[in-house]
Amino acid sequence: MTACAIEDGTMEAARPPGDTGVPAPEDAAPHVPAGAAPAPSPFTIAADGSYAARLTRGAVATDHPADAAQAWFVERWTLDGHEPYAVPLPLDQPEERDSQVLPLADGRVLIQRRVADRHAFSLLYPTGPGTGELPLGSVGCAETSLLPPSPDGASAYALSVGAHCSDVWLVAGGAHGPELVARVPGRCSGGVWLDGTGRLLALDREMPGGGPVKAVVVDLGRGGEVTPLLQITPESNDRLLLADADSGLLLIRSDAPGGDRLGWGVLGSCLPVRFPACLRPAGATVTPFAVQPGQMLMPESCAVALRIDGAPGSSLGVWRPAERRLHRLAAPEGWRAGRGVWTRDGVLKLPYSHEDVACGVALLEAPAEHGARPVAGRAAEAAEESGGQPSGATVSLPMCRPIPLGQAPLMGRTVPG
């Protein structure tokens, strides 16, 4: 899909491109440039929703007992069982606060640490009362970050960004330590998987010498071949935030309408990208973080979970492309804001923790489409079993005819250079 048009794009020429007109919310997450995809969070959920991992702080055995209460260590959450639970994975020395973690589908946790001028990778796993560690090797790059969990659940990738090119590394799941699998001209950021196998990776790229940021597709199965994905206007910054492989739904952020806006399109479709007014609430910034899977060829029926940042703090929203309204719902106390995963039957699992619950998952039933049988009772029963509570009531949404998908034109259009 090369998006080349917009709908609901009221021009706002008086506002500079990239300016949303909304003050940046206070957040504990790393700073993200305006319009960019969210930076990797210390709390990361595996692609299949089975596990999560984070860095946390507490009293663990270290070589410096006086600092034990302030030691950082990895914690793994199990999310797909009858009841969620957390397993600490401390080592003899505390972790650094800027280390990055990523859970695999087999329960191991990948950690990236900065060691001098290199980035070292290891797999951590519980071994009875202790923690096992499998070193994987290191990459000698100044700027390296983990990409979102691969859909295959067994591989992990990292992105190294240089002055003129960006490298994609396979850092877990390979045969001989970190392997360079793609080199992309320009400075890349973001990272969204477009398929269910971990082959097609979308990156937001700025070409050497400057210019607008455009989302491109890197085919890791064809030596890192690069093809264009988003081209709304020649001058606009067009970034991909989320994608659903089942339906082809794409969540896009672009300044093509004259200001930074959240929109949606369909992979392979000739229909224009749309920028609904409901996704631009006054005084708030909206960021999608999860899309309901399993809606084959029905992108307009996908429920999308959104983080809403405004003056009161972070809250939760749910929206469908078929809708013209944003449903604001109550999130659980201690929600890991901007983190969650949908099940195929439309239940949103929200991880949370607070003084009384160290590891919890609240279950929220997606607002039902018009004519669908209410299933809020089943969500409430599941929430009771897991120790969580539903975060909002079922709301009726109108049914809309789905957009048919076309053949995604990702091959045969190699980008020069």
VEXKOLMAR-240184 format. One line per field, with one value per residue (C-alpha): residue number from 1; chain; z, x, y. Coordinates in steps of 0.1 Angstrom, whole numbers, plus 2048, in hexadecimal, padded with zeros to 3 digits. Layout:
BEGIN
nr = NUM ...
kette = A ...
zz = Z ...
xx = X ...
yy = Y ...
END
This chain:
BEGIN
nr = 1 2 3 4 5 6 7 8 9 10 11 12 13 14 15 16 17 18 19 20 21 22 23 24 25 26 27 28 29 30 31 32 33 34 35 36 37 38 39 40 41 42 43 44 45 46 47 48 49 50 51 52 53 54 55 56 57 58 59 60 61 62 63 64 65 66 67 68 69 70 71 72 73 74 75 76 77 78 79 80 81 82 83 84 85 86 87 88 89 90 91 92 93 94 95 96 97 98 99 100 101 102 103 104 105 106 107 108 109 110 111 112 113 114 115 116 117 118 119 120 121 122 123 124 125 126 127 128 129 130 131 132 133 134 135 136 137 138 139 140 141 142 143 144 145 146 147 148 149 150 151 152 153 154 155 156 157 158 159 160 161 162 163 164 165 166 167 168 169 170 171 172 173 174 175 176 177 178 179 180 181 182 183 184 185 186 187 188 189 190 191 192 193 194 195 196 197 198 199 200 201 202 203 204 205 206 207 208 209 210 211 212 213 214 215 216 217 218 219 220 221 222 223 224 225 226 227 228 229 230 231 232 233 234 235 236 237 238 239 240 241 242 243 244 245 246 247 248 249 250 251 252 253 254 255 256 257 258 259 260 261 262 263 264 265 266 267 268 269 270 271 272 273 274 275 276 277 278 279 280 281 282 283 284 285 286 287 288 289 290 291 292 293 294 295 296 297 298 299 300 301 302 303 304 305 306 307 308 309 310 311 312 313 314 315 316 317 318 319 320 321 322 323 324 325 326 327 328 329 330 331 332 333 334 335 336 337 338 339 340 341 342 343 344 345 346 347 348 349 350 351 352 353 354 355 356 357 358 359 360 361 362 363 364 365 366 367 368 369 370 371 372 373 374 375 376 377 378 379 380 381 382 383 384 385 386 387 388 389 390 391 392 393 394 395 396 397 398 399 400 401 402 403 404 405 406 407 408 409 410 411 412 413 414 415 416 417
kette = A A A A A A A A A A A A A A A A A A A A A A A A A A A A A A A A A A A A A A A A A A A A A A A A A A A A A A A A A A A A A A A A A A A A A A A A A A A A A A A A A A A A A A A A A A A A A A A A A A A A A A A A A A A A A A A A A A A A A A A A A A A A A A A A A A A A A A A A A A A A A A A A A A A A A A A A A A A A A A A A A A A A A A A A A A A A A A A A A A A A A A A A A A A A A A A A A A A A A A A A A A A A A A A A A A A A A A A A A A A A A A A A A A A A A A A A A A A A A A A A A A A A A A A A A A A A A A A A A A A A A A A A A A A A A A A A A A A A A A A A A A A A A A A A A A A A A A A A A A A A A A A A A A A A A A A A A A A A A A A A A A A A A A A A A A A A A A A A A A A A A A A A A A A A A A A A A A A A A A A A A A A A A A A A A A A A A A A A A A A A A A A A A A A A A A A A A A A A A A A A A A A A A A A A A A A A A A A A A
zz = 800 7F6 805 7EF 7FA 819 825 840 83D 845 83E 85A 848 865 87B 872 867 885 89D 8AC 8C1 8E0 8FB 900 91D 93A 938 946 924 910 8FB 8D9 8BC 8B2 89B 8A1 8AC 8D1 8DE 8EC 90F 92D 92E 90E 905 8EF 8CD 8D7 8F8 90C 920 929 937 948 95C 980 9A0 9C2 9DC 9CB 9D3 9C5 9CB 9DC 9F8 A00 9DD 9DD 9E2 9C3 9AC 98A 97D 962 96B 954 955 94A 93A 929 947 95F 974 96B 980 97F 982 98C 977 98C 986 99D 992 98C 969 95C 959 933 92B 914 918 901 909 8F2 8EE 900 920 91C 91E 907 917 906 91B 912 919 912 8ED 8E4 8EA 8F9 8F6 90E 915 939 946 968 976 996 9B0 999 977 959 93F 91B 90B 8E6 8DC 8D6 8BB 8B9 8B1 8C3 8BF 8C1 8CD 8CE 8B4 8BE 8C5 8A5 89D 89B 8C1 8BE 8AE 8B9 8A5 8AD 899 897 889 87A 868 846 84A 862 869 873 889 892 8B6 8C2 8AE 897 895 89E 8B4 8A6 880 869 854 843 83C 834 826 83C 861 86C 88A 895 88C 883 877 859 858 870 86A 871 84E 844 85A 856 860 860 84B 846 828 82B 828 837 829 834 848 835 840 82B 82C 831 825 83C 826 807 815 823 803 809 7FA 800 816 81E 806 80E 800 7F4 811 82E 84A 849 865 86C 890 890 877 879 863 862 856 847 85D 860 87A 86C 879 85F 85B 838 844 84F 872 883 882 889 86C 85E 83E 830 824 7FE 7FB 7E1 7F9 809 82C 843 861 877 88B 8A9 8AC 8B3 8D4 8E1 8F9 8F5 8E1 8D5 8CF 8C4 8D6 8CD 8B0 8B3 89F 88C 878 857 83A 852 85B 864 87E 891 8B4 8BA 8DD 8E2 8FD 902 912 91F 93C 955 94A 936 92F 919 8F9 8E1 8BD 89D 87A 874 890 890 8B5 8CF 8ED 90D 927 94A 94D 96B 987 980 95B 948 932 90D 911 90B 8F3 8E2 8E0 8C0 8D1 8DA 8FE 906 920 933 94A 96A 98C 9AC 9D1 9D6 9B5 9AA 989 97B 95A 956 93B 926 90E 8ED 8E5 8D1 8AE 8A6 8A6 8B8 8D7 8F7 906 924 93C 92E 932 956 95E 94E 961 982 97B 973 990 979 972 951 94A 939 92E 90D 8F3 8D3 8B3 890 877 857 838 838 81F 808 808 7E9 7E1 7F7 7DE 7F3 7D9 7B8 7C3 7D1 7DE 7CC 7E2
xx = 800 80D 7F4 7F0 7D0 7BE 79A 78C 7AC 7A1 7C0 7CE 7E8 7EC 7FB 81E 821 827 816 7F7 7EE 7ED 807 81D 811 827 831 84C 853 871 86D 85E 860 83E 82C 844 83A 83C 85F 864 856 866 846 844 82A 832 822 80A 802 80F 82A 835 856 861 87D 872 883 885 89A 8AE 8D0 8EC 911 908 8EE 8EA 8DC 8C6 8A5 8AD 8B8 8A9 8A1 88C 869 855 82F 81B 7FB 7EA 7E4 7C6 7D5 7F1 811 834 855 874 894 8AF 8D5 8F2 8F5 8D9 8CE 8D2 8B3 8B8 8B9 89D 88A 874 862 862 845 858 85A 87E 885 89E 8B1 8C7 8E2 8FA 91E 937 932 91F 8FC 8FC 8DF 8D6 8B8 8AC 897 88D 8A1 890 89A 8B2 8B5 8C6 8D8 8E1 8F8 8F1 90C 90E 90B 923 90C 906 8E0 8CE 8AC 896 87B 857 854 854 833 845 84C 86E 883 88D 89B 8AD 8B0 8D2 8D0 8EF 8F4 8EC 8DC 8CA 8D1 8B8 8C8 8BB 8C6 8B3 8A8 8C6 8E1 900 8F9 8ED 8EA 8E6 8C7 8C0 8D0 8B9 8C5 8BB 8B2 896 87F 85F 85A 839 835 81E 81B 817 839 851 85D 84E 85A 84D 865 861 87E 88F 8A6 8CA 8CB 8A9 886 865 861 850 847 858 857 877 874 88A 884 893 8B3 8A4 893 882 861 84C 82D 81F 820 802 811 835 83D 82A 839 826 82D 81E 814 802 7F7 7E1 7EC 7C9 7B4 7CF 7C5 7E1 7E2 7F5 802 807 808 7F9 7D8 7EC 7F2 7FD 7DF 7D7 7C7 7C1 7C4 7C4 7E2 7DF 7BF 7BB 7A5 7B3 7C1 7A6 7AC 78D 785 77C 7A1 7AB 79A 7A0 7BC 7C8 7E0 7D4 7EC 7E0 7F1 7DD 7C7 7AE 7BA 7A6 790 799 793 77F 795 777 76C 78D 78C 7AA 7B6 7C3 7D7 7C9 7E2 7D5 7D6 7C6 7E0 7DD 7BB 7AD 79A 78A 781 778 77D 758 751 751 756 771 765 778 779 786 7A7 7B1 7C5 7EA 7E6 806 7FA 7FC 800 7E7 7DD 7BD 7B0 79F 77D 780 78D 7A7 7C0 7D0 7ED 7EF 800 7FC 802 7E8 7ED 811 806 7E3 7D1 7AF 798 784 769 76B 74C 735 72B 707 6F2 70C 702 710 72C 735 72C 746 760 756 759 77B 786 77A 790 7AF 7AB 7A3 784 774 77E 75E 73B 731 727 714 726 717 720 731 739 75D 777 783 7A8 7BD 7DE 7F8 811 830 845 855 857 87A 885 8A4 8C3
yy = 800 822 83B 859 86B 876 879 88F 8A3 8C6 8DB 8EF 904 91C 900 8F5 8D0 8B9 8D1 8C1 8DF 8C9 8CD 8AE 89A 892 86D 856 848 854 874 86D 887 895 87D 860 83D 837 82F 80C 80A 7F9 7E4 7CE 7B4 796 795 779 789 76C 77E 7A1 7AF 7CE 7DD 7E3 7ED 7DB 7C9 7AE 79E 7B3 7B8 7D9 7D2 7F7 7FC 7DD 7F0 805 7E9 7E6 7C3 7B1 7A5 78E 78D 76F 77B 75E 747 744 760 778 776 785 774 78A 783 794 78D 793 7B7 7CF 7D9 7FC 811 816 7F1 7E4 7C4 7AF 78F 771 758 73D 751 75D 782 794 7B0 7CA 7DB 7F6 7EB 806 80F 7EF 7E0 7BD 7A5 788 771 76E 752 744 727 71C 736 748 758 749 75E 755 770 775 78D 7B3 7CE 7EB 808 828 829 807 7FE 7DF 7DD 7D2 7AC 797 786 764 766 757 773 795 7B2 7D3 7F3 805 828 83A 85B 84E 82B 815 7F0 7D5 7BA 798 796 777 759 758 73D 751 76F 791 790 7AE 7A7 7C8 7EA 806 828 845 848 831 830 81F 7FB 7E9 7C5 7C1 79C 77E 76F 78B 791 7B3 7CF 7F3 80F 835 842 864 864 870 896 89B 89C 88E 86E 852 82F 814 7EE 7D9 7B5 7A1 782 793 7A1 7C0 7CC 7EE 7F9 818 815 838 855 86B 88B 890 8A8 898 884 862 84A 827 821 800 7E5 7C6 7A9 799 7B6 7CC 7EA 804 820 83E 85F 87A 8A0 89F 8AE 8CD 8C2 8A2 88A 866 854 831 81E 7FB 7E8 7E3 7F8 814 827 847 84A 858 870 86E 88D 878 86D 891 89A 8BD 8C0 89C 886 864 847 824 807 7E7 7DB 7BE 7A1 786 79E 78E 7A7 7BD 7DB 7F1 7D9 7D8 7E6 7FD 805 828 83A 85E 876 898 8AF 896 87B 85B 84A 82F 831 817 81F 80C 81A 815 82D 853 856 84D 83A 845 82A 826 815 800 811 80D 806 804 820 819 7F3 7D8 7BC 7B2 78E 782 783 7A8 7A8 7C2 7B7 7D4 7CD 7E1 7E2 7F7 7F4 7D9 7C5 7BE 7AE 7B1 7B0 7C1 7B5 7CD 7C2 7D5 7EA 7D3 7DB 7E2 7C3 7AE 79A 7AB 797 7AD 792 77A 795 79C 777 775 795 785 766 77B 793 7B1 7C4 7D0 7F3 7FF 7F6 7E7 801 7FB 806 807 7EC 7F7 7E4 7D9 7E6 7CB 7C5 7C7 7B7 7C9 7D8 7D3 7C1 7CD 7F1 7F3 815 823 822
END
